Amino acid sequence: MIEMRRTLLVIVMTASLAACSSQSTATLSGQVTLLGGTAGTGGKPAASGAPASHIAVAVSGTAGLTKLTTTNGDGRFGFHLAPGRYTVQECGRVTPVTITEGHTTTENLACPVS
């Protein structure tokens, strides 16, 4: 009887560990670039399209999950998340995004400057 309980316990623990380790994940990545700025050559804003480095980016999910990161020198950011619906916040803007299982979702964002 004790041996049967041990065997059952091992089976339950193994199944629990397998379920935890097989949680699906996805990736959200992108680049934040500058939008606007003072006029440069040809009347186009000089800063537009330039990478926005060291910008705080937050992602929030429906289950209260919030993750924070900062863009790198090229304005790039990334998060590993469970599939679902999220909002991405940067430069005072909020962008809804849906992350799908096993895929990388790319969301490029623009940070307005004056």
trRosetta pair geometry for C-beta under 8 A, 3 or more apart (Angstrom, degrees):
i j d omega theta_ij theta_ji phi_ij phi_ji
1 4 5.7 -52 -150 32 30 112
1 5 6.7 31 151 -18 63 104
2 5 5.7 -53 -152 35 34 112
2 6 6.5 36 150 -20 66 104
3 6 5.6 -52 -149 35 34 113
3 7 6.4 35 153 -19 65 105
4 7 5.7 -53 -148 36 32 112
4 8 6.3 32 153 -18 64 107
5 8 5.6 -55 -146 39 31 112
5 9 6.2 34 153 -22 65 106
6 9 5.6 -54 -147 36 30 113
6 10 6.4 31 154 -19 64 104
7 10 5.8 -53 -150 35 31 111
7 11 6.5 31 152 -19 64 106
8 11 5.7 -53 -149 35 32 113
8 12 6.4 30 154 -17 66 106
9 12 5.8 -54 -146 38 30 110
9 13 6.2 27 157 -16 65 109
10 13 5.9 -56 -143 40 29 109
10 14 6.1 30 157 -20 64 109
11 14 5.8 -56 -146 36 27 111
11 15 6.4 25 156 -17 63 108
12 15 5.9 -57 -148 38 29 109
12 16 6.3 30 154 -20 64 108
13 16 5.6 -54 -147 36 32 113
13 17 6.3 31 156 -17 65 105
14 17 5.9 -54 -147 37 30 109
14 18 6.3 31 154 -20 64 107
15 18 5.7 -54 -146 37 31 113
15 19 6.4 33 154 -21 64 105
16 19 5.8 -54 -149 34 31 111
16 20 6.5 27 154 -16 64 106
17 20 5.7 -56 -147 38 33 110
17 21 6.1 20 159 -11 68 111
18 21 6.1 -61 -141 43 28 103
18 22 6.0 15 163 -12 65 117
19 22 6.2 -66 -140 42 24 102
19 23 7.7 56 154 -56 56 75
20 23 6.5 -22 -170 -26 36 106
23 82 6.7 -57 164 -105 108 107
24 82 6.5 89 85 -145 75 74
24 83 5.8 -13 112 -5 121 110
24 101 4.5 -19 169 -136 139 113
24 102 6.8 -61 -160 -41 105 77
25 80 5.5 5 -178 180 127 96
25 81 6.9 142 -157 78 76 26
25 82 6.3 -66 -108 -93 55 47
25 83 7.9 178 -146 -31 15 72
25 101 7.8 92 62 -141 17 67
25 102 8.0 89 75 -73 51 42
26 80 7.6 160 80 -156 33 55
26 81 5.9 -33 67 72 81 77
26 82 7.2 60 20 180 89 15
26 83 5.1 83 -10 -79 131 72
26 99 4.5 158 90 165 138 106
26 100 6.0 145 -115 80 153 35
26 101 5.7 -117 -59 -114 112 25
26 102 6.4 -37 -95 11 84 21
26 103 5.7 3 -141 57 109 59
26 104 7.2 175 -179 -87 77 33
26 105 6.7 40 153 -7 121 100
27 78 6.3 -12 -172 -165 103 103
27 79 7.0 157 -156 81 56 49
27 80 5.8 -30 -100 -102 74 61
27 81 7.4 133 -109 24 23 77
27 99 7.9 -180 64 -150 18 117
27 103 7.5 -123 41 115 77 40
27 104 4.3 -19 74 -112 110 78
27 105 7.1 180 92 25 55 65
28 59 6.5 123 74 -104 153 156
28 78 6.8 161 88 -152 54 52
28 79 4.6 -1 56 55 100 99
28 81 5.9 17 -4 12 109 126
28 86 7.2 -72 -64 58 160 149
28 88 7.4 -163 163 -81 142 124
28 97 6.6 96 -131 121 129 147
28 99 5.6 -74 -62 -95 103 120
28 104 7.7 165 -87 -162 19 61
28 105 5.1 -20 -109 68 69 99
28 107 6.4 -7 -169 13 97 114
29 76 7.0 4 -176 -172 98 95
29 77 6.8 -179 -147 92 58 53
29 78 4.1 -6 -103 -104 92 90
29 79 7.5 -172 -72 24 55 58
29 104 5.9 -13 18 -172 111 109
29 105 7.5 149 26 78 61 50
29 106 5.8 -29 78 -107 78 68
29 107 7.8 154 84 30 30 70
30 76 7.2 -179 99 -143 33 62
30 77 6.1 -9 61 56 73 87
30 78 7.9 155 17 -81 53 58
30 88 7.9 41 31 -164 147 165
30 106 5.4 128 -89 -169 77 62
30 107 4.3 -66 -65 73 147 56
30 108 4.9 -167 -164 -79 103 41
30 109 6.1 75 134 -5 138 88
31 51 6.7 -72 -174 -122 110 89
31 71 7.6 87 -148 -142 51 124
31 74 6.9 -61 -128 132 113 87
31 75 4.8 66 -169 108 84 102
31 76 5.0 -35 -97 -91 80 65
31 77 7.6 157 -97 14 31 72
31 108 5.2 -4 54 -125 78 91
31 109 7.5 -165 93 35 40 67
32 51 7.4 82 82 -164 61 61
32 52 4.2 -67 118 57 100 117
32 55 5.1 -92 92 61 156 147
32 57 6.8 -158 -42 -72 135 121
32 71 5.2 -101 34 -75 116 153
32 75 4.7 -134 63 -174 65 100
32 77 6.8 37 -13 -6 103 115
32 90 5.7 -122 -106 157 138 156
32 91 7.4 152 -162 -19 130 120
32 108 7.7 174 -81 -165 32 59
32 109 4.8 -21 -106 75 76 99
32 110 7.3 157 -159 -97 64 16
32 111 5.4 46 174 -26 109 113
33 48 7.7 52 143 -177 110 46
33 49 5.4 -17 174 -148 138 26
33 50 6.3 143 -161 70 85 32
33 51 5.9 -59 -107 -100 71 34
33 52 5.8 163 -133 -12 13 93
33 75 5.8 70 -77 160 54 166
33 108 7.2 11 2 179 104 103
33 109 7.6 166 24 88 63 49
33 110 5.7 -29 71 -111 80 68
33 111 7.1 -172 90 21 29 83
34 37 6.3 37 148 -38 126 123
34 47 4.3 -70 123 153 141 103
34 48 6.3 -122 103 -102 82 25
34 49 7.0 -35 62 38 75 24
34 50 4.7 -1 29 59 117 88
34 51 7.7 25 -8 83 87 11
34 52 5.2 135 -57 -71 73 96
34 110 7.4 39 155 -161 10 74
34 111 5.7 -46 -107 70 49 90
34 112 8.0 89 -166 -130 61 13
34 113 5.2 -13 -161 0 107 126
35 45 7.8 66 171 81 39 150
35 47 7.8 -15 49 106 7 98
35 48 5.7 39 -135 -120 39 81
35 110 3.9 56 -43 171 129 116
35 111 6.3 164 14 68 89 34
35 112 4.9 -46 76 -94 104 55
35 113 6.8 146 65 15 49 73
36 45 5.0 -119 -166 -151 28 169
36 47 6.5 -2 90 69 45 112
36 48 6.2 90 -19 -74 17 91
36 112 5.3 38 11 -155 133 72
36 113 5.1 -171 79 62 98 61
36 114 6.3 -20 132 -92 134 34
37 40 7.8 19 105 -30 110 100
37 45 4.4 122 58 177 77 108
37 46 5.3 -95 113 58 126 73
37 47 2.9 112 -29 19 159 115
37 48 6.3 -147 26 -34 106 66
37 113 4.9 21 -72 91 80 114
37 114 7.3 98 -100 129 34 10
38 45 6.7 127 73 -144 21 76
38 46 5.8 -4 77 20 74 113
38 47 7.4 80 31 -11 61 102
39 43 5.6 -32 -158 -148 120 42
39 44 7.2 127 -148 72 70 20
39 45 6.0 -66 -95 -95 45 49
39 46 6.9 86 151 -24 15 86
40 43 7.9 -26 66 55 49 5
40 44 6.0 -32 56 80 93 71
40 45 6.6 64 3 166 91 19
40 46 3.2 113 -53 -80 120 86
41 44 7.4 -10 79 42 53 89
41 46 7.8 81 11 -94 65 89
44 48 6.4 -100 166 44 94 132
45 48 4.3 95 78 -23 103 108
47 50 5.3 -80 -167 22 59 125
47 113 5.4 -41 101 64 157 138
50 75 8.0 147 134 -46 53 142
51 71 7.6 -169 174 152 94 133
51 73 7.2 59 117 143 142 46
51 74 4.9 -101 -137 -174 160 39
51 75 3.2 -149 -164 -14 85 118
51 76 7.8 -35 -146 -26 122 67
52 55 4.6 22 134 -28 109 138
52 71 6.1 68 98 66 76 161
52 75 4.7 82 45 -120 55 111
52 91 7.6 -35 172 -58 163 129
52 111 4.6 76 -95 28 166 138
53 71 5.7 -140 -136 106 36 104
53 72 6.6 -48 -134 123 90 32
53 73 4.7 7 -119 -132 137 35
53 74 7.1 69 -86 7 97 15
53 75 5.7 -87 -66 -66 54 62
54 70 5.7 -2 -144 175 47 117
54 71 6.3 -78 -16 66 14 81
54 73 8.0 23 -33 -88 81 48
55 70 6.8 154 69 -157 31 67
55 71 4.6 20 43 14 84 121
55 75 7.1 24 18 -136 119 75
55 90 5.8 57 145 -163 119 111
55 91 6.5 -22 -162 -52 128 92
55 111 5.9 -120 -123 -72 156 157
56 68 6.6 -21 -164 -163 96 103
56 69 7.8 152 -152 85 52 36
56 70 5.8 -36 -94 -100 51 76
56 90 6.9 -180 92 -124 56 73
57 68 7.3 149 81 -156 49 54
57 69 5.4 -20 63 68 96 83
57 70 7.1 154 15 -105 81 23
57 71 6.3 86 -19 -48 119 84
57 77 4.7 12 39 -138 156 172
57 88 6.6 -13 -171 -170 98 96
57 89 7.2 154 -159 78 49 52
57 90 4.7 -15 -106 -82 75 112
57 109 7.8 149 -115 38 118 152
58 66 6.1 -5 -174 -170 108 98
58 67 7.0 162 -154 82 59 44
58 68 5.1 -21 -101 -100 81 75
58 88 7.3 156 83 -158 49 47
58 89 4.5 -11 60 57 98 104
58 90 7.5 171 22 -65 65 62
59 65 8.0 -12 111 118 84 95
59 66 7.1 165 83 -149 47 50
59 67 5.1 -6 55 56 95 93
59 79 5.3 -64 16 -31 152 171
59 81 6.9 -91 125 -74 147 142
59 86 5.1 9 -176 172 98 137
59 87 7.2 166 -152 82 53 43
59 88 5.3 -18 -100 -101 79 69
59 89 7.6 -175 -79 17 32 74
60 65 6.8 159 -153 88 47 58
60 66 4.7 -9 -101 -100 82 83
60 86 6.3 150 74 -161 39 80
60 87 5.2 -12 57 55 94 92
60 89 7.1 29 -2 -8 107 114
61 64 7.3 -25 78 41 79 23
61 65 4.1 14 38 53 113 105
61 66 7.7 -152 18 -67 70 45
61 81 7.3 161 -63 -160 130 124
61 82 7.8 46 -118 58 164 96
61 84 5.8 54 -146 100 118 134
61 85 7.2 126 -142 85 73 52
61 86 5.0 -45 -87 -100 70 85
62 84 6.7 -121 19 166 106 129
62 85 6.2 49 -30 71 115 95
63 84 8.0 -9 -6 157 104 171
65 81 7.9 136 123 -138 146 101
67 79 5.5 124 94 -133 144 126
67 81 7.4 -138 11 -85 145 101
69 77 5.2 139 98 -153 126 107
69 78 7.3 -76 113 56 174 43
69 79 6.7 -153 -9 -73 136 88
70 77 7.5 -153 111 -104 16 107
71 74 7.8 -121 168 76 98 49
71 75 4.9 -6 173 -152 139 37
71 76 6.1 132 -155 55 85 25
71 77 4.9 -71 -95 -54 69 97
72 75 7.2 -55 65 13 61 14
72 76 5.2 -14 37 57 105 83
72 77 7.5 172 -4 -74 76 52
81 84 7.3 -107 147 41 113 93
81 86 6.8 -31 -177 -51 165 148
81 99 5.4 54 86 95 122 175
82 99 7.7 118 101 92 35 130
83 99 5.3 -150 -132 105 49 86
83 100 5.7 23 -133 -150 114 23
83 101 4.2 -47 -54 -60 142 74
84 98 7.4 -111 135 -147 25 65
84 99 6.0 6 47 52 47 97
85 96 6.9 -10 -171 -169 99 98
85 97 7.5 160 -154 86 55 42
85 98 5.3 -28 -100 -102 71 76
85 99 7.8 -174 -83 17 22 74
86 96 7.5 154 88 -155 43 53
86 97 5.4 -22 69 67 89 88
86 98 7.7 156 22 -95 71 28
86 99 6.3 30 4 -13 118 111
87 94 5.2 -4 -180 -170 121 98
87 95 6.7 147 -161 71 66 39
87 96 5.5 -39 -101 -96 75 56
87 97 7.3 137 -112 18 25 78
88 94 7.4 150 75 -156 45 48
88 95 4.7 -22 59 62 97 97
88 96 7.9 175 15 -90 76 9
88 97 5.6 32 -15 0 111 127
88 107 6.0 152 5 113 163 151
88 109 6.9 -133 120 -68 130 141
89 92 8.0 0 -172 -122 89 7
89 93 7.0 173 -146 84 54 47
89 94 5.3 -15 -97 -100 83 71
89 95 7.7 179 -76 20 36 71
90 93 6.1 -17 69 55 63 91
90 95 7.9 -16 25 7 92 111
90 109 5.4 90 57 129 138 156
90 111 6.3 -81 136 -86 106 101
91 109 7.6 167 23 145 117 119
91 111 3.8 171 -62 -133 156 89
91 112 6.5 147 155 30 135 67
93 109 7.1 171 81 -165 134 116
93 111 7.8 -146 11 -107 123 56
93 112 8.0 113 -43 1 123 100
95 107 6.5 154 117 180 140 131
95 109 6.4 -139 -9 -104 153 111
97 105 6.3 137 173 136 117 141
97 107 5.2 -54 -102 -75 143 149
98 105 7.4 -169 90 -117 49 158
99 103 7.7 -176 -174 73 64 91
99 105 5.1 -125 -115 5 66 141
100 103 4.7 18 82 36 97 127
100 105 6.7 120 20 -61 78 112
